Amino acid sequence: MTRPQLLAVAALFLASTAHARIDPHDFQALSFRQHPGAQLPLDAQLRDEGGRPVTLGQTLEHRPAVLVLEYLRCKNLCSLVLSGATAAISRGGLVPGRDLELVAVSIDPRDTVADSVAARGMYARRIPGAEIDGLHFLTGSPQQVRRVASAVGFPYRFDPESGQFAHPAGFVVLTPEGRISRYILGLGPSASTLRSAVAGAAHDHITPPAHPLLCLCFGYDPDEGSVAALAWRLTRIVASIVALCLLGLLLLLARRRTA
């Protein structure tokens, strides 16, 4: 198991402690609704890291773009999606501001300009040579953000009990004109995959829909006292035991090799 996968598993275990009210039977409706080639609303009115009004189209700068819909207060997978995207950009030798634009649009109206500034600085430091103007962490009104999300086919839902948003994990690569060139679902794409996607987007290539992958960013905890809660607790206990056994086995094998 790779480091990003281990981080994802850890995040899911931590997320499970949140008390959520979204019916797990609705989760399938929260997967990406892919429609490659769709034109995004370039006139969508958003705010940049300085709180200034900016349209989505102004952030593209006539380059391909990686567009991530997320929220900066997320305690689950949003940071892993962004980290996976920035890691693939870095490993692929791509430079924001030169080869592509990295555009992150918050779905959470609670995210502030200060949150955007902090996130922009943090992720810029993770990409060698990145030009700060090539990274865009945008906020906006729920109506304008919903326009962008609907065009991408990115459903999301707020759960007031946990204060979380349930939404799919992944991002899209855009052509310089703002059309969806490719969907990249899940966490931690390879550098070669992203580099190929950006090269294709630069030439206005539209890739068919990705294989469906239901990977949601959301913490779920069934009602206390229910059968589902008991089953969920037992599953976590068994999973923890299995993880400890695997760790013990790895340590044993490592000792034998050094003996």
C-alpha positions as CSV (number, residue, x, y, z in Angstrom):
1,M,0.0,0.0,0.0
2,T,1.4,3.4,-1.0
3,R,1.8,6.4,1.4
4,P,-1.2,8.3,-0.2
5,Q,-3.4,5.2,0.2
6,L,-2.3,4.8,3.8
7,L,-3.1,8.4,4.5
8,A,-6.5,8.0,2.9
9,V,-7.3,5.0,5.1
10,A,-6.2,6.9,8.1
11,A,-8.4,9.8,7.1
12,L,-11.4,7.6,6.7
13,F,-10.9,6.1,10.2
14,L,-10.6,9.5,11.7
15,A,-13.6,10.8,9.8
16,S,-15.8,8.0,11.1
17,T,-16.0,9.7,14.5
18,A,-18.1,12.5,13.2
19,H,-21.9,12.2,13.9
20,A,-23.5,12.5,10.5
21,R,-27.1,12.6,9.3
22,I,-26.8,12.0,5.6
23,D,-28.4,8.6,4.7
24,P,-25.6,6.3,3.4
25,H,-28.1,5.1,0.8
26,D,-27.8,8.5,-0.8
27,F,-24.1,8.3,-1.2
28,Q,-24.4,6.9,-4.8
29,A,-26.1,10.1,-5.8
30,L,-23.0,12.0,-4.6
31,S,-20.6,10.5,-7.1
32,F,-19.3,12.5,-10.1
33,R,-21.8,12.9,-13.0
34,Q,-19.3,12.9,-15.8
35,H,-19.8,14.9,-19.0
36,P,-16.5,15.4,-20.8
37,G,-16.4,18.3,-23.2
38,A,-18.9,20.4,-21.2
39,Q,-18.2,24.1,-21.1
40,L,-17.7,25.7,-17.7
41,P,-19.4,29.0,-17.0
42,L,-16.4,31.3,-17.5
43,D,-18.5,34.3,-16.4
44,A,-19.0,32.8,-12.9
45,Q,-18.3,35.6,-10.4
46,L,-15.9,34.5,-7.6
47,R,-13.4,36.1,-5.2
48,D,-9.6,35.7,-5.3
49,E,-7.2,35.6,-2.4
50,G,-7.3,39.4,-2.1
51,G,-11.1,39.4,-1.9
52,R,-11.2,41.0,-5.3
53,P,-14.0,39.9,-7.8
54,V,-12.7,37.6,-10.5
55,T,-14.4,35.4,-13.1
56,L,-13.5,31.8,-13.5
57,G,-12.4,32.5,-17.1
58,Q,-9.9,35.1,-15.9
59,T,-8.0,32.4,-13.9
60,L,-7.3,30.2,-16.9
61,E,-4.8,32.5,-18.6
62,H,-5.2,30.6,-21.8
63,R,-3.6,27.5,-20.3
64,P,-4.9,24.1,-19.3
65,A,-6.1,24.0,-15.7
66,V,-6.5,21.5,-12.9
67,L,-9.8,22.4,-11.3
68,V,-10.5,21.1,-7.7
69,L,-13.8,21.7,-5.9
70,E,-13.2,21.4,-2.2
71,Y,-13.5,23.3,1.1
72,L,-10.6,24.5,3.2
73,R,-12.2,23.6,6.5
74,C,-12.6,20.0,5.5
75,K,-11.2,17.4,8.0
76,N,-11.5,14.4,5.7
77,L,-10.2,14.0,2.1
78,C,-10.2,17.5,0.6
79,S,-6.6,18.1,1.6
80,L,-5.6,14.7,0.2
81,V,-7.2,15.5,-3.1
82,L,-5.3,18.8,-3.3
83,S,-2.1,17.2,-2.0
84,G,-2.4,14.4,-4.6
85,A,-2.9,16.9,-7.4
86,T,0.0,19.2,-6.3
87,A,2.2,16.1,-5.8
88,A,1.5,14.9,-9.3
89,I,2.1,18.4,-10.7
90,S,5.4,18.5,-8.9
91,R,6.6,15.0,-9.9
92,G,5.5,15.5,-13.4
93,G,7.7,18.5,-13.8
94,L,4.8,20.8,-14.4
95,V,4.9,24.4,-13.2
96,P,1.7,26.4,-12.4
97,G,1.8,29.7,-14.1
98,R,3.9,28.2,-17.0
99,D,2.3,24.9,-18.0
100,L,-1.1,25.0,-16.3
101,E,-3.2,26.8,-13.8
102,L,-4.2,25.2,-10.5
103,V,-7.7,26.4,-9.6
104,A,-9.4,25.4,-6.3
105,V,-12.9,26.6,-5.8
106,S,-14.4,26.3,-2.3
107,I,-17.9,24.9,-1.9
108,D,-18.1,26.2,1.7
109,P,-19.4,29.8,2.2
110,R,-17.7,29.7,5.6
111,D,-14.2,29.7,3.9
112,T,-12.7,33.2,4.1
113,V,-10.1,35.2,2.1
114,A,-7.6,34.5,4.9
115,D,-8.2,30.7,4.5
116,S,-7.5,31.1,0.7
117,V,-4.3,33.0,1.3
118,A,-3.0,30.4,3.8
119,A,-3.9,27.5,1.5
120,R,-2.3,29.2,-1.6
121,G,1.0,29.8,0.2
122,M,1.1,26.3,1.6
123,Y,0.5,24.5,-1.7
124,A,2.8,26.9,-3.6
125,R,5.7,25.8,-1.4
126,R,5.0,22.1,-2.4
127,I,5.6,22.7,-6.1
128,P,9.2,23.7,-7.0
129,G,9.3,26.7,-9.3
130,A,5.6,27.4,-9.0
131,E,4.6,30.9,-9.8
132,I,2.2,32.2,-7.2
133,D,0.0,33.7,-9.8
134,G,-0.5,30.3,-11.2
135,L,-2.4,29.1,-8.1
136,H,-5.9,30.3,-7.5
137,F,-7.9,29.6,-4.3
138,L,-11.3,31.0,-4.9
139,T,-14.4,31.6,-2.8
140,G,-17.8,32.8,-3.9
141,S,-21.5,32.9,-3.2
142,P,-23.3,29.6,-3.0
143,Q,-25.2,30.4,-6.3
144,Q,-22.0,31.1,-8.3
145,V,-20.1,28.2,-6.9
146,R,-23.1,25.9,-7.6
147,R,-23.0,27.0,-11.3
148,V,-19.4,25.8,-11.5
149,A,-20.1,22.6,-9.6
150,S,-23.2,21.8,-11.7
151,A,-21.2,22.2,-14.9
152,V,-18.5,19.8,-13.6
153,G,-21.1,17.3,-12.4
154,F,-19.9,17.6,-8.9
155,P,-22.8,17.1,-6.4
156,Y,-22.4,18.0,-2.8
157,R,-24.5,18.2,0.3
158,F,-24.1,19.9,3.6
159,D,-24.8,18.0,6.8
160,P,-25.7,20.4,9.6
161,E,-25.2,17.8,12.4
162,S,-21.5,17.3,11.6
163,G,-20.8,20.6,9.9
164,Q,-19.4,18.7,6.9
165,F,-20.0,18.5,3.2
166,A,-20.4,15.2,1.5
167,H,-19.0,15.2,-2.0
168,P,-17.0,13.0,-4.4
169,A,-13.2,12.9,-4.4
170,G,-11.3,13.8,-7.5
171,F,-10.9,16.7,-9.9
172,V,-11.1,17.7,-13.6
173,V,-8.5,18.9,-16.1
174,L,-9.7,21.8,-18.3
175,T,-8.8,23.0,-21.8
176,P,-7.5,26.6,-22.1
177,E,-11.1,27.5,-23.2
178,G,-12.6,26.1,-20.0
179,R,-14.0,22.8,-21.4
180,I,-13.7,19.6,-19.4
181,S,-11.0,17.6,-21.0
182,R,-10.6,14.7,-18.5
183,Y,-11.9,13.5,-15.1
184,I,-9.4,12.2,-12.6
185,L,-11.2,10.4,-9.8
186,G,-10.0,9.3,-6.4
187,L,-6.7,10.2,-4.7
188,G,-3.1,10.4,-5.6
189,P,-3.0,10.3,-9.5
190,S,0.3,9.3,-11.0
191,A,2.6,12.0,-12.4
192,S,2.4,10.4,-15.9
193,T,-1.4,10.4,-15.8
194,L,-1.6,14.1,-14.9
195,R,1.1,15.1,-17.4
196,S,-0.7,13.2,-20.2
197,A,-4.0,14.8,-19.2
198,V,-2.6,18.3,-19.2
199,A,-0.9,17.7,-22.6
200,G,-4.2,16.4,-24.0
201,A,-6.1,19.4,-22.6
202,A,-3.6,21.8,-24.2
203,H,-4.6,20.4,-27.6
204,D,-8.3,20.4,-26.8
205,H,-8.4,16.7,-26.5
206,I,-11.6,15.3,-24.8
207,T,-11.1,12.0,-22.9
208,P,-14.1,9.6,-22.5
209,P,-15.6,9.3,-18.9
210,A,-13.3,7.7,-16.4
211,H,-14.3,4.4,-14.9
212,P,-16.9,5.2,-12.2
213,L,-15.3,5.3,-8.7
214,L,-17.3,6.0,-5.6
215,C,-14.9,7.7,-3.3
216,L,-16.6,10.2,-1.1
217,C,-15.2,12.8,1.2
218,F,-17.4,12.5,4.3
219,G,-17.4,11.2,7.8
220,Y,-20.2,8.8,8.7
221,D,-21.3,7.5,12.1
222,P,-24.6,5.7,12.4
223,D,-27.0,6.6,15.3
224,E,-25.8,5.4,18.6
225,G,-27.6,2.3,19.9
226,S,-28.6,1.0,16.5
227,V,-27.6,-2.2,14.9
228,A,-25.7,-0.2,12.2
229,A,-23.7,1.5,14.9
230,L,-22.8,-1.8,16.5
231,A,-21.8,-3.2,13.1
232,W,-19.7,-0.1,12.3
233,R,-17.9,-0.3,15.7
234,L,-17.2,-4.0,15.2
235,T,-15.9,-3.3,11.7
236,R,-13.5,-0.7,13.1
237,I,-12.3,-3.0,15.9
238,V,-11.6,-5.8,13.4
239,A,-9.9,-3.5,11.0
240,S,-7.7,-2.2,13.8
241,I,-6.8,-5.7,14.8
242,V,-5.9,-6.7,11.3
243,A,-3.8,-3.6,10.9
244,L,-1.9,-4.3,14.1
245,C,-1.3,-7.9,13.0
246,L,0.1,-6.8,9.7
247,L,2.4,-4.3,11.4
248,G,3.6,-7.1,13.8
249,L,4.3,-9.4,10.8
250,L,6.2,-6.7,9.0
251,L,8.3,-6.0,12.1
252,L,9.0,-9.8,12.5
253,L,10.1,-10.1,8.9
254,A,12.3,-7.1,9.2
255,R,14.1,-8.5,12.3
256,R,14.6,-11.9,10.5
257,R,16.3,-10.1,7.6
258,T,18.7,-8.2,9.9
259,A,19.4,-11.3,12.0
